[in-house]
Amino acid sequence: MSANRRLPNFSALRAFEAAARHENFSRAAEELRLTHGAISHQVRALEEDLGRPLFVRHGRQVKITHEAQQFAQFLGKTFDAIGTAADALRPAAAATAPLILAAPAWFAARWLTPRLGGFIELHPEIDLVLHTTTPPADLARAGVDAAIVFDLGRHPGMVVERLMDETRYLVVSAHYDAGAHDPVLLSSELQGGELLRAVLAGAGEALLHHVVAAPEIAAGRLARRPGAAQACAEAYYLVSPPGMAERPQVAALRRWLHDEIAAFQRQQFGTYSSRE
């Protein structure tokens, strides 16, 4: 690279990449542990440096431009590459330490595990270990680098990032005879896997979370019943101890999760909306 080439401010690039990935300045601020105003200031400084707008603003709502989206994707890959190169310079134990991820078994089985092959192919240098148990309260003491949780996102002292909202709606077996009687509403006290199996067996209808129901609907095994989806107060969050959140392995996981969630939501467009 020419010594005369002037590069944009690195902090501004990080702020822009996070804002572009979330398409939300507040969530970018949460991820980088900055204020909304700091993110906005950094993005505007980068826009002035580049001589073009990167977002279309409507009050506090922002929408990234097409050219800026391409730039943000390039930056994301570049940051991953920088992290990998930095790992190569660190002591071998730190660079090769496994990435310990915890997630609830029902979420891991229905949404996460079917997609993990893509992460492994993208990052063969990362030794990922998945614990399919309820994530422990003290992640650092349990040796967990990151956890996917489904709750209200209240984890004092942790780095918490909202991943995806959730809804529930009524489903029934696709083979249910609609001309017969109305299906029995199955008890929500049944465990997630047990409740799903009961619905698939034709025992009745049930309220299921979208991430559980969507694959079965796509496969033609479940059918959605009439009625609006119910927005859940809980959401999916990525939680990490402060000392682990900036590990390149965790950063790579975070970026991959956002990409997979975006693809999932695009595929489900028309049957799911976080605003339902």
Secondary structure as UniProt FT lines:
FT   TURN            3..4
FT   HELIX           10..22
FT   HELIX           25..32
FT   HELIX           36..50
FT   STRAND          55..58
FT   TURN            59..60
FT   STRAND          61..64
FT   HELIX           66..89
FT   HELIX           92..96
FT   STRAND          99..102
FT   HELIX           105..107
FT   HELIX           108..112
FT   HELIX           113..115
FT   HELIX           116..122
FT   TURN            124..125
FT   STRAND          128..131
FT   HELIX           139..142
FT   STRAND          146..151
FT   TURN            156..157
FT   STRAND          159..173
FT   TURN            174..175
FT   TURN            178..179
FT   TURN            188..189
FT   HELIX           192..200
FT   TURN            201..202
FT   STRAND          205..209
FT   HELIX           210..218
FT   TURN            219..220
FT   STRAND          222..224
FT   STRAND          230..240
FT   HELIX           242..245
FT   HELIX           248..267
FT   TURN            270..271
FT   TURN            274..275
//
